[in-house]
């Protein structure tokens, strides 16, 4: 481990009411002859102008002892108190010496109370860990946005986040709104560190968790449900998250970093092994996310994947007012916003209904072509069909070959994506 600080590291303590020590000299002498502290060597004791100091050249540790003024204490009585400033230019020596001096003060010298004033070792470790934690945290945010927008769609946040995350983001965004936030959709910046990890390992577990598989099998009502469970277990979506995250122990590594991040945030005591382990795990997490990001374009959803996502979205909407925490494949959707308004106002279109609606438009001859966006967001939406699940069903029918998708050149120099029925498969 490289330590890039040349000056002294300090570990300062306020020690109250020892058993039989009343002066700074007496405390210095009690510390001097401890083999547990100095490993057989004896530190040099200096008493210059009322300043008592111990120096041990062999260990590289120095201790300055000041007798605290207790004469004006109001609410309680104690005979003596000392402030100890322990320091060294060697990070690792001071890191290990901290627990030695505390044990000696508490167990041998029997101080009644010991308070920590400063700990440069923990501060150094926290300052080393936090930039890396922040880097990986932002890296995961970037990955989640890219994956879910490219593979789930525009409304990925409502589809993947659970109710608690959605409400948390709304409240915090309203409380912390600034100029930049008024221009961007930045929900992921308003949820907690552990929520970010959950967005990954909720997907990673899917039906790969034996308890979830057993639960589904126990509640299975017909052979078709069994086939659906089988398809979901084998889906490209589940495989992608299992292979790229679950199999690489992402969840446990992320939870280990949660503990370290909480210690950074709450001024916790750190140890050298936590710095080494934390940096190692953070590097591993960054690599896991990097590899998964490179594979985003490779994942191709099967018809079963898309059907499962659509069904899961519908199921989540049905439970939006209950204590429903996520959906089976990708989370939950809350349609209570400007675009989709109240759940129940919109209908989730099924396969036959969509084919009938598309046939109606084609037979009407109103348009030279049927733009996919117009068909879903205007034609179907005006008939109270749910926009996200209509898109999902349309994608399924395109994969099945019942609907054909093609490009129509536009005057603006870009292509309009259009659709029509495949007359070889669908008679109308």
C-alpha positions as a Markdown table, in Angstrom:
| # | Residue | x | y | z |
|---|---|---|---|---|
| 1 | Unk | 0.0 | 0.0 | 0.0 |
| 2 | Unk | 1.4 | 3.4 | -1.0 |
| 3 | Unk | 1.2 | 6.1 | 1.5 |
| 4 | Unk | 1.6 | 9.5 | 0.0 |
| 5 | Unk | 1.7 | 11.7 | 3.1 |
| 6 | Unk | 5.1 | 12.8 | 4.5 |
| 7 | Unk | 4.1 | 14.6 | 7.7 |
| 8 | Unk | 2.9 | 13.1 | 10.9 |
| 9 | Unk | -0.3 | 11.2 | 11.4 |
| 10 | Unk | -2.1 | 12.0 | 14.7 |
| 11 | Unk | -4.3 | 9.9 | 17.0 |
| 12 | Unk | -5.6 | 12.1 | 19.8 |
| 13 | Unk | -7.5 | 10.9 | 22.9 |
| 14 | Unk | -9.2 | 12.5 | 25.9 |
| 15 | Unk | -8.8 | 10.1 | 28.8 |
| 16 | Unk | -10.8 | 10.5 | 32.0 |
| 17 | Unk | -10.2 | 9.3 | 35.6 |
| 18 | Unk | -7.7 | 6.5 | 35.7 |
| 19 | Unk | -7.4 | 4.2 | 38.7 |
| 20 | Unk | -4.2 | 5.6 | 40.4 |
| 21 | Unk | -2.7 | 8.2 | 38.1 |
| 22 | Unk | -2.8 | 11.9 | 39.1 |
| 23 | Unk | -0.1 | 13.6 | 37.0 |
| 24 | Unk | 1.2 | 13.7 | 33.5 |
| 25 | Unk | 4.6 | 12.4 | 34.6 |
| 26 | Unk | 3.0 | 9.5 | 36.4 |
| 27 | Unk | 1.0 | 8.6 | 33.2 |
| 28 | Unk | 4.2 | 8.9 | 31.1 |
| 29 | Unk | 6.0 | 6.5 | 33.4 |
| 30 | Unk | 3.0 | 4.1 | 33.4 |
| 31 | Unk | 3.1 | 4.1 | 29.6 |
| 32 | Unk | 6.9 | 3.8 | 29.3 |
| 33 | Unk | 7.4 | 0.4 | 30.8 |
| 34 | Unk | 4.7 | -1.5 | 28.8 |
| 35 | Unk | 6.2 | -4.3 | 26.8 |
| 36 | Unk | 2.9 | -4.6 | 24.9 |
| 37 | Unk | 3.3 | -1.1 | 23.7 |
| 38 | Unk | 7.0 | -0.9 | 22.9 |
| 39 | Unk | 8.0 | -4.5 | 22.2 |
| 40 | Unk | 10.9 | -4.5 | 24.8 |
| 41 | Unk | 12.3 | -1.1 | 24.0 |
| 42 | Unk | 11.9 | 1.9 | 26.4 |
| 43 | Unk | 10.9 | 5.3 | 25.1 |
| 44 | Unk | 12.7 | 8.4 | 26.1 |
| 45 | Unk | 10.8 | 10.7 | 28.5 |
| 46 | Unk | 11.0 | 14.5 | 28.1 |
| 47 | Unk | 9.6 | 17.1 | 30.4 |
| 48 | Unk | 10.2 | 20.5 | 28.9 |
| 49 | Unk | 8.4 | 23.6 | 30.1 |
| 50 | Unk | 5.5 | 21.6 | 31.4 |
| 51 | Unk | 5.2 | 19.5 | 28.3 |
| 52 | Unk | 5.6 | 15.8 | 28.8 |
| 53 | Unk | 6.6 | 13.7 | 25.8 |
| 54 | Unk | 7.5 | 10.1 | 25.1 |
| 55 | Unk | 9.7 | 9.3 | 22.0 |
| 56 | Unk | 10.4 | 5.8 | 20.9 |
| 57 | Unk | 12.9 | 5.8 | 18.0 |
| 58 | Unk | 12.7 | 2.1 | 17.4 |
| 59 | Unk | 8.9 | 2.1 | 16.9 |
| 60 | Unk | 8.7 | 5.6 | 15.4 |
| 61 | Unk | 5.9 | 6.5 | 17.9 |
| 62 | Unk | 5.8 | 9.7 | 20.0 |
| 63 | Unk | 3.2 | 10.6 | 22.6 |
| 64 | Unk | 2.6 | 14.1 | 24.1 |
| 65 | Unk | 0.7 | 14.1 | 27.4 |
| 66 | Unk | -1.3 | 17.2 | 28.7 |
| 67 | Unk | -3.0 | 17.2 | 32.1 |
| 68 | Unk | -6.5 | 18.6 | 31.5 |
| 69 | Unk | -8.0 | 21.3 | 33.8 |
| 70 | Unk | -10.9 | 19.7 | 35.7 |
| 71 | Unk | -11.4 | 22.4 | 38.3 |
| 72 | Unk | -14.4 | 24.0 | 36.7 |
| 73 | Unk | -16.4 | 20.9 | 35.9 |
| 74 | Unk | -20.0 | 21.5 | 36.9 |
| 75 | Unk | -22.2 | 18.4 | 36.5 |
| 76 | Unk | -19.9 | 15.6 | 37.7 |
| 77 | Unk | -16.6 | 15.0 | 39.5 |
| 78 | Unk | -13.5 | 13.3 | 38.4 |
| 79 | Unk | -10.0 | 13.7 | 39.8 |
| 80 | Unk | -7.9 | 13.7 | 36.7 |
| 81 | Unk | -8.1 | 13.8 | 32.9 |
| 82 | Unk | -5.4 | 13.7 | 30.2 |
| 83 | Unk | -5.2 | 14.6 | 26.6 |
| 84 | Unk | -2.9 | 12.3 | 24.6 |
| 85 | Unk | -1.5 | 13.2 | 21.2 |
| 86 | Unk | 0.0 | 10.1 | 19.7 |
| 87 | Unk | 1.8 | 10.5 | 16.3 |
| 88 | Unk | 4.1 | 9.1 | 13.8 |
| 89 | Unk | 5.2 | 9.7 | 10.2 |
| 90 | Unk | 4.7 | 6.0 | 9.6 |
| 91 | Unk | 1.0 | 5.3 | 8.7 |
| 92 | Unk | 1.1 | 1.5 | 9.2 |
| 93 | Unk | 2.9 | 1.8 | 12.6 |
| 94 | Unk | 0.4 | 4.2 | 13.9 |
| 95 | Unk | -2.5 | 2.2 | 12.5 |
| 96 | Unk | -1.5 | -0.8 | 14.5 |
| 97 | Unk | -0.5 | 1.2 | 17.6 |
| 98 | Unk | -4.0 | 2.6 | 18.1 |
| 99 | Unk | -5.5 | -0.6 | 19.5 |
| 100 | Unk | -2.4 | -1.3 | 21.6 |
| 101 | Unk | -2.6 | 2.1 | 23.4 |
| 102 | Unk | -6.4 | 1.8 | 23.9 |
| 103 | Unk | -6.1 | -1.6 | 25.4 |
| 104 | Unk | -3.3 | -0.5 | 27.8 |
| 105 | Unk | -5.2 | 2.6 | 28.8 |
| 106 | Unk | -8.5 | 0.8 | 29.4 |
| 107 | Unk | -7.5 | -2.6 | 30.7 |
| 108 | Unk | -4.2 | -1.9 | 32.5 |
| 109 | Unk | -4.4 | 1.7 | 33.6 |
| 110 | Unk | -8.2 | 1.5 | 34.0 |
| 111 | Unk | -9.3 | 4.8 | 32.7 |
| 112 | Unk | -13.0 | 5.3 | 33.4 |
| 113 | Unk | -13.7 | 6.8 | 30.0 |
| 114 | Unk | -11.7 | 7.4 | 26.8 |
| 115 | Unk | -12.9 | 9.8 | 24.0 |
| 116 | Unk | -11.5 | 10.0 | 20.5 |
| 117 | Unk | -10.5 | 13.5 | 19.5 |
| 118 | Unk | -8.9 | 12.9 | 16.1 |
| 119 | Unk | -7.8 | 9.9 | 14.0 |
| 120 | Unk | -5.7 | 10.7 | 11.0 |
| 121 | Unk | -5.5 | 7.0 | 10.1 |
| 122 | Unk | -9.2 | 6.7 | 9.6 |
| 123 | Unk | -9.4 | 10.0 | 7.9 |
| 124 | Unk | -6.7 | 9.0 | 5.5 |
| 125 | Unk | -8.4 | 5.7 | 4.7 |
| 126 | Unk | -11.8 | 7.4 | 4.3 |
| 127 | Unk | -10.3 | 9.9 | 1.9 |
| 128 | Unk | -8.7 | 7.2 | -0.1 |
| 129 | Unk | -11.9 | 5.1 | -0.3 |
| 130 | Unk | -14.5 | 7.7 | -1.0 |
| 131 | Unk | -13.3 | 8.9 | -4.4 |
| 132 | Unk | -13.2 | 5.3 | -5.6 |
| 133 | Unk | -16.7 | 4.6 | -4.1 |
| 134 | Unk | -18.0 | 7.7 | -5.8 |
| 135 | Unk | -16.4 | 6.6 | -9.1 |
| 136 | Unk | -18.0 | 3.2 | -9.0 |
| 137 | Unk | -21.3 | 4.6 | -7.8 |
| 138 | Unk | -21.5 | 7.0 | -10.8 |
| 139 | Unk | -20.3 | 4.2 | -13.1 |
| 140 | Unk | -23.2 | 2.0 | -12.1 |
| 141 | Unk | -25.6 | 4.9 | -12.6 |
| 142 | Unk | -24.3 | 5.4 | -16.1 |
| 143 | Unk | -24.6 | 1.7 | -16.8 |
| 144 | Unk | -28.2 | 1.4 | -15.5 |
| 145 | Unk | -29.4 | 4.3 | -17.6 |
| 146 | Unk | -27.8 | 3.0 | -20.8 |
| 147 | Unk | -29.0 | -0.6 | -20.3 |
| 148 | Unk | -32.6 | 0.1 | -19.3 |
| 149 | Unk | -33.2 | 2.9 | -21.9 |
| 150 | Unk | -31.6 | 0.8 | -24.7 |
| 151 | Unk | -33.2 | -2.5 | -23.7 |
| 152 | Unk | -36.4 | -1.6 | -21.7 |
| 153 | Unk | -37.4 | 1.8 | -23.1 |
| 154 | Unk | -38.1 | 5.4 | -22.3 |
| 155 | Unk | -40.1 | 4.6 | -19.2 |
| 156 | Unk | -37.5 | 2.3 | -17.7 |
| 157 | Unk | -37.5 | 4.1 | -14.3 |
| 158 | Unk | -41.2 | 3.4 | -13.7 |
| 159 | Unk | -40.8 | -0.1 | -14.9 |
| 160 | Unk | -37.7 | -1.1 | -12.9 |
| 161 | Unk | -37.9 | 0.9 | -9.7 |
| 162 | Unk | -40.0 | -0.2 | -6.8 |
| 163 | Unk | -42.6 | 2.0 | -5.1 |
| 164 | Unk | -40.2 | 3.1 | -2.3 |
| 165 | Unk | -37.5 | 4.2 | -4.7 |
| 166 | Unk | -39.9 | 6.1 | -6.9 |
| 167 | Unk | -41.3 | 8.0 | -3.9 |
| 168 | Unk | -37.9 | 8.6 | -2.5 |
| 169 | Unk | -36.7 | 10.1 | -5.7 |
| 170 | Unk | -39.7 | 12.4 | -6.1 |
| 171 | Unk | -39.4 | 13.8 | -2.5 |
| 172 | Unk | -35.6 | 14.4 | -2.8 |
| 173 | Unk | -35.8 | 15.9 | -6.2 |
| 174 | Unk | -38.4 | 18.3 | -5.1 |
| 175 | Unk | -36.3 | 19.2 | -2.0 |
| 176 | Unk | -33.0 | 19.6 | -3.9 |
| 177 | Unk | -34.0 | 21.0 | -7.3 |
| 178 | Unk | -31.3 | 23.1 | -8.9 |
| 179 | Unk | -30.8 | 24.6 | -12.4 |
| 180 | Unk | -29.3 | 21.5 | -14.0 |
| 181 | Unk | -31.9 | 19.1 | -12.5 |
| 182 | Unk | -34.6 | 21.1 | -14.0 |
| 183 | Unk | -33.4 | 20.1 | -17.5 |
| 184 | Unk | -32.6 | 16.4 | -17.0 |
| 185 | Unk | -34.3 | 13.2 | -15.8 |
| 186 | Unk | -32.0 | 12.3 | -12.9 |
| 187 | Unk | -34.0 | 9.9 | -10.6 |
| 188 | Unk | -30.9 | 7.8 | -10.0 |
| 189 | Unk | -29.2 | 10.7 | -8.3 |
| 190 | Unk | -31.9 | 10.9 | -5.7 |
| 191 | Unk | -31.9 | 7.2 | -4.5 |
| 192 | Unk | -29.5 | 5.6 | -2.0 |
| 193 | Unk | -26.3 | 3.7 | -2.7 |
| 194 | Unk | -27.9 | 0.4 | -1.7 |
| 195 | Unk | -30.9 | 1.1 | -4.0 |
| 196 | Unk | -28.6 | 1.3 | -7.0 |
| 197 | Unk | -27.2 | -2.1 | -6.2 |
| 198 | Unk | -30.7 | -3.5 | -5.7 |
| 199 | Unk | -31.7 | -2.4 | -9.2 |
| 200 | Unk | -29.0 | -4.8 | -10.4 |
| 201 | Unk | -29.3 | -7.8 | -8.1 |
| 202 | Unk | -33.1 | -7.7 | -8.3 |
| 203 | Unk | -32.7 | -8.4 | -12.0 |
| 204 | Unk | -29.8 | -10.8 | -11.3 |
| 205 | Unk | -31.9 | -13.1 | -9.1 |
| 206 | Unk | -34.9 | -13.3 | -11.4 |
| 207 | Unk | -36.1 | -16.9 | -11.1 |
| 208 | Unk | -32.6 | -18.1 | -10.5 |
| 209 | Unk | -33.4 | -17.9 | -6.8 |
| 210 | Unk | -34.6 | -21.4 | -5.7 |
| 211 | Unk | -37.1 | -20.0 | -3.2 |
| 212 | Unk | -38.8 | -17.9 | -6.0 |
| 213 | Unk | -38.9 | -20.9 | -8.3 |
| 214 | Unk | -40.5 | -23.1 | -5.6 |
| 215 | Unk | -43.0 | -20.4 | -4.7 |
| 216 | Unk | -44.1 | -20.1 | -8.4 |
| 217 | Unk | -44.3 | -23.9 | -8.8 |
| 218 | Unk | -46.4 | -24.2 | -5.6 |
| 219 | Unk | -48.9 | -21.7 | -7.0 |
| 220 | Unk | -48.9 | -23.1 | -10.5 |
| 221 | Unk | -52.5 | -23.6 | -11.8 |
| 222 | Unk | -52.0 | -25.2 | -15.2 |
| 223 | Unk | -49.4 | -26.7 | -17.6 |
| 224 | Unk | -49.1 | -23.4 | -19.5 |
| 225 | Unk | -47.8 | -21.7 | -16.3 |
| 226 | Unk | -45.2 | -24.4 | -16.0 |
| 227 | Unk | -44.0 | -23.7 | -19.5 |
| 228 | Unk | -43.8 | -20.0 | -18.8 |
| 229 | Unk | -41.7 | -20.6 | -15.7 |
| 230 | Unk | -39.4 | -22.7 | -17.9 |
| 231 | Unk | -39.1 | -20.0 | -20.5 |
| 232 | Unk | -38.4 | -17.3 | -18.0 |
| 233 | Unk | -35.7 | -19.4 | -16.4 |
| 234 | Unk | -34.0 | -19.7 | -19.8 |
| 235 | Unk | -34.6 | -16.2 | -20.9 |
| 236 | Unk | -31.9 | -14.0 | -22.3 |
| 237 | Unk | -32.7 | -11.3 | -19.8 |
| 238 | Unk | -32.2 | -13.6 | -16.8 |
| 239 | Unk | -29.1 | -15.2 | -18.3 |
| 240 | Unk | -27.5 | -11.8 | -19.0 |
| 241 | Unk | -27.9 | -10.6 | -15.4 |
| 242 | Unk | -27.0 | -14.0 | -14.0 |
| 243 | Unk | -23.8 | -14.3 | -16.0 |
| 244 | Unk | -22.7 | -10.7 | -15.8 |
| 245 | Unk | -23.6 | -10.0 | -12.1 |
| 246 | Unk | -24.9 | -12.9 | -10.0 |
| 247 | Unk | -22.2 | -15.3 | -11.1 |
| 248 | Unk | -19.5 | -12.7 | -10.3 |
| 249 | Unk | -20.8 | -12.2 | -6.7 |
| 250 | Unk | -21.9 | -8.6 | -7.5 |
| 251 | Unk | -24.5 | -8.5 | -4.7 |
| 252 | Unk | -22.2 | -9.4 | -1.8 |
| 253 | Unk | -19.4 | -7.1 | -3.1 |
| 254 | Unk | -21.8 | -4.2 | -3.4 |
| 255 | Unk | -23.2 | -4.8 | 0.1 |
| 256 | Unk | -19.6 | -4.9 | 1.5 |
| 257 | Unk | -19.0 | -1.5 | 0.0 |
| 258 | Unk | -22.3 | -0.2 | 1.5 |
| 259 | Unk | -20.8 | -0.9 | 4.9 |
| 260 | Unk | -17.6 | 1.0 | 4.1 |
| 261 | Unk | -19.5 | 3.8 | 2.5 |
| 262 | Unk | -21.7 | 4.2 | 5.7 |
| 263 | Unk | -18.5 | 4.3 | 7.8 |
| 264 | Unk | -17.1 | 7.1 | 5.6 |
| 265 | Unk | -20.4 | 9.0 | 5.9 |
| 266 | Unk | -20.6 | 8.6 | 9.7 |
| 267 | Unk | -16.9 | 9.2 | 10.6 |
| 268 | Unk | -16.3 | 5.5 | 11.5 |
| 269 | Unk | -13.1 | 4.0 | 12.6 |
| 270 | Unk | -11.1 | 2.4 | 9.8 |
| 271 | Unk | -8.4 | -0.2 | 9.6 |
| 272 | Unk | -5.7 | -0.9 | 7.1 |
| 273 | Unk | -7.3 | -4.2 | 6.0 |
| 274 | Unk | -10.5 | -2.3 | 5.1 |
| 275 | Unk | -8.6 | 0.0 | 2.8 |
| 276 | Unk | -6.9 | -2.9 | 1.1 |
| 277 | Unk | -10.1 | -4.9 | 0.8 |
| 278 | Unk | -12.2 | -1.9 | -0.2 |
| 279 | Unk | -9.9 | -0.9 | -3.0 |
| 280 | Unk | -9.8 | -4.5 | -4.2 |
| 281 | Unk | -13.6 | -4.9 | -4.2 |
| 282 | Unk | -14.2 | -1.5 | -5.8 |
| 283 | Unk | -11.8 | -2.4 | -8.6 |
| 284 | Unk | -13.6 | -5.7 | -9.1 |
| 285 | Unk | -17.0 | -4.0 | -9.2 |
| 286 | Unk | -15.8 | -1.5 | -11.8 |
| 287 | Unk | -14.6 | -4.4 | -13.9 |
| 288 | Unk | -17.9 | -6.2 | -13.6 |
| 289 | Unk | -19.9 | -3.1 | -14.6 |
| 290 | Unk | -17.5 | -2.4 | -17.5 |
| 291 | Unk | -17.8 | -5.9 | -19.0 |
| 292 | Unk | -21.6 | -5.8 | -18.6 |
| 293 | Unk | -21.7 | -2.4 | -20.3 |
| 294 | Unk | -19.8 | -3.8 | -23.3 |
| 295 | Unk | -22.4 | -6.6 | -23.7 |
| 296 | Unk | -25.5 | -4.3 | -23.7 |
| 297 | Unk | -25.7 | -4.3 | -27.5 |
| 298 | Unk | -25.2 | -8.1 | -27.6 |
| 299 | Unk | -28.3 | -9.0 | -25.6 |
| 300 | Unk | -31.3 | -9.8 | -27.8 |
| 301 | Unk | -34.7 | -10.4 | -26.1 |
| 302 | Unk | -36.6 | -13.4 | -27.1 |
| 303 | Unk | -40.4 | -13.3 | -27.6 |
| 304 | Unk | -40.7 | -14.9 | -24.1 |
| 305 | Unk | -38.5 | -12.2 | -22.6 |
| 306 | Unk | -40.7 | -9.5 | -24.1 |
| 307 | Unk | -43.9 | -11.3 | -23.0 |
| 308 | Unk | -42.6 | -11.7 | -19.5 |
| 309 | Unk | -41.6 | -8.0 | -19.3 |
| 310 | Unk | -45.1 | -6.9 | -20.6 |
| 311 | Unk | -46.9 | -9.3 | -18.2 |
| 312 | Unk | -44.8 | -8.1 | -15.3 |
| 313 | Unk | -45.5 | -4.5 | -16.1 |
| 314 | Unk | -49.3 | -5.2 | -16.1 |
| 315 | Unk | -49.0 | -7.1 | -12.8 |
| 316 | Unk | -47.1 | -4.4 | -11.1 |
| 317 | Unk | -49.6 | -1.8 | -12.2 |
| 318 | Unk | -52.4 | -3.8 | -10.5 |
| 319 | Unk | -50.6 | -3.7 | -7.2 |
| 320 | Unk | -49.5 | 0.0 | -7.3 |
| 321 | Unk | -51.5 | 1.0 | -4.3 |
| 322 | Unk | -50.5 | -2.0 | -2.2 |
| 323 | Unk | -47.3 | -2.9 | -0.5 |
| 324 | Unk | -46.1 | -4.7 | -3.6 |
| 325 | Unk | -42.3 | -4.5 | -3.8 |
| 326 | Unk | -41.1 | -5.1 | -7.3 |
| 327 | Unk | -42.2 | -7.5 | -10.0 |
| 328 | Unk | -41.0 | -10.9 | -11.0 |
| 329 | Unk | -38.7 | -10.0 | -13.9 |
| 330 | Unk | -37.8 | -6.3 | -13.9 |
| 331 | Unk | -39.4 | -4.4 | -11.1 |
| 332 | Unk | -42.6 | -2.5 | -11.0 |
| 333 | Unk | -44.4 | 0.3 | -12.9 |
| 334 | Unk | -46.3 | 3.2 | -11.4 |
| 335 | Unk | -48.4 | 4.8 | -14.1 |
| 336 | Unk | -49.5 | 7.7 | -12.0 |
| 337 | Unk | -47.8 | 10.5 | -14.0 |
| 338 | Unk | -48.6 | 13.1 | -16.7 |
| 339 | Unk | -48.4 | 10.6 | -19.5 |
| 340 | Unk | -50.4 | 7.7 | -18.3 |
| 341 | Unk | -52.5 | 9.2 | -15.6 |
| 342 | Unk | -54.5 | 6.8 | -13.3 |
| 343 | Unk | -54.2 | 3.0 | -13.5 |
| 344 | Unk | -57.5 | 1.7 | -14.6 |
| 345 | Unk | -58.2 | 4.4 | -17.2 |
| 346 | Unk | -56.1 | 2.6 | -19.7 |
| 347 | Unk | -56.5 | -1.0 | -21.1 |
| 348 | Unk | -53.7 | -3.4 | -21.6 |
| 349 | Unk | -54.2 | -4.5 | -25.2 |
| 350 | Unk | -53.9 | -8.2 | -26.1 |
| 351 | Unk | -52.6 | -9.8 | -29.2 |
| 352 | Unk | -55.9 | -10.2 | -31.1 |
| 353 | Unk | -57.0 | -6.7 | -30.2 |
| 354 | Unk | -53.8 | -5.1 | -31.5 |
| 355 | Unk | -54.1 | -7.1 | -34.8 |
| 356 | Unk | -57.7 | -6.0 | -35.1 |
| 357 | Unk | -56.8 | -2.3 | -34.5 |
| 358 | Unk | -54.0 | -2.4 | -37.0 |
| 359 | Unk | -56.2 | -4.0 | -39.6 |
| 360 | Unk | -58.8 | -1.3 | -39.0 |
| 361 | Unk | -56.2 | 1.4 | -39.9 |
| 362 | Unk | -54.9 | -0.5 | -42.9 |
| 363 | Unk | -58.4 | -1.1 | -44.3 |
| 364 | Unk | -59.4 | 2.5 | -43.9 |
| 365 | Unk | -56.8 | 3.7 | -46.4 |
| 366 | Unk | -56.5 | 6.9 | -44.4 |
| 367 | Unk | -52.7 | 6.9 | -44.6 |
| 368 | Unk | -50.1 | 5.9 | -47.1 |
| 369 | Unk | -48.3 | 4.3 | -44.2 |
| 370 | Unk | -48.8 | 3.7 | -40.5 |
| 371 | Unk | -46.1 | 5.2 | -38.3 |
| 372 | Unk | -45.4 | 3.1 | -35.3 |
| 373 | Unk | -45.3 | 6.1 | -32.9 |
| 374 | Unk | -48.5 | 7.5 | -34.2 |
| 375 | Unk | -50.3 | 4.2 | -34.0 |
| 376 | Unk | -49.4 | 3.6 | -30.4 |
| 377 | Unk | -49.3 | 7.1 | -28.8 |
| 378 | Unk | -52.3 | 8.5 | -30.7 |
| 379 | Unk | -54.5 | 5.9 | -32.3 |
| 380 | Unk | -54.4 | 3.3 | -29.6 |
| 381 | Unk | -54.0 | 5.8 | -26.8 |
| 382 | Unk | -57.1 | 7.6 | -27.9 |
| 383 | Unk | -58.9 | 4.3 | -27.5 |
| 384 | Unk | -57.6 | 4.1 | -23.9 |
| 385 | Unk | -55.0 | 1.5 | -24.6 |
| 386 | Unk | -51.9 | 1.6 | -22.3 |
| 387 | Unk | -48.9 | 3.1 | -24.2 |
| 388 | Unk | -46.0 | 1.0 | -22.7 |
| 389 | Unk | -47.8 | -2.3 | -22.8 |
| 390 | Unk | -49.1 | -1.5 | -26.4 |
| 391 | Unk | -45.4 | -1.0 | -27.4 |
| 392 | Unk | -44.5 | -4.3 | -25.7 |
| 393 | Unk | -47.3 | -6.2 | -27.5 |
| 394 | Unk | -46.4 | -4.7 | -30.8 |
| 395 | Unk | -42.7 | -5.8 | -30.4 |
| 396 | Unk | -43.9 | -9.3 | -29.6 |
| 397 | Unk | -46.0 | -9.4 | -32.7 |
| 398 | Unk | -43.1 | -8.1 | -34.8 |
| 399 | Unk | -40.9 | -10.9 | -33.5 |
| 400 | Unk | -43.6 | -13.4 | -34.2 |
| 401 | Unk | -43.8 | -12.1 | -37.8 |
| 402 | Unk | -47.5 | -11.2 | -37.5 |
| 403 | Unk | -46.6 | -7.5 | -38.0 |
| 404 | Unk | -43.9 | -6.2 | -40.3 |
| 405 | Unk | -41.7 | -3.2 | -39.5 |
| 406 | Unk | -40.1 | -1.1 | -42.3 |
| 407 | Unk | -38.7 | 2.3 | -42.9 |
| 408 | Unk | -40.3 | 5.1 | -44.8 |
| 409 | Unk | -38.1 | 8.0 | -46.2 |
| 410 | Unk | -39.1 | 11.4 | -44.9 |
| 411 | Unk | -38.7 | 14.9 | -46.3 |
| 412 | Unk | -36.5 | 15.8 | -43.3 |
| 413 | Unk | -33.8 | 13.3 | -44.3 |
| 414 | Unk | -34.6 | 10.7 | -41.7 |
| 415 | Unk | -36.7 | 7.5 | -41.9 |
| 416 | Unk | -40.0 | 7.0 | -40.2 |
| 417 | Unk | -40.5 | 3.6 | -38.7 |
| 418 | Unk | -43.8 | 2.1 | -40.1 |
| 419 | Unk | -45.7 | -1.1 | -39.6 |
| 420 | Unk | -48.3 | -3.2 | -41.4 |
| 421 | Unk | -49.9 | -6.6 | -41.0 |
| 422 | Unk | -48.1 | -9.6 | -42.5 |
| 423 | Unk | -50.8 | -10.8 | -44.9 |
| 424 | Unk | -49.2 | -14.2 | -45.2 |
| 425 | Unk | -49.7 | -14.8 | -41.5 |
| 426 | Unk | -52.8 | -12.7 | -40.7 |
| 427 | Unk | -55.9 | -12.6 | -42.8 |
| 428 | Unk | -58.1 | -9.5 | -42.6 |
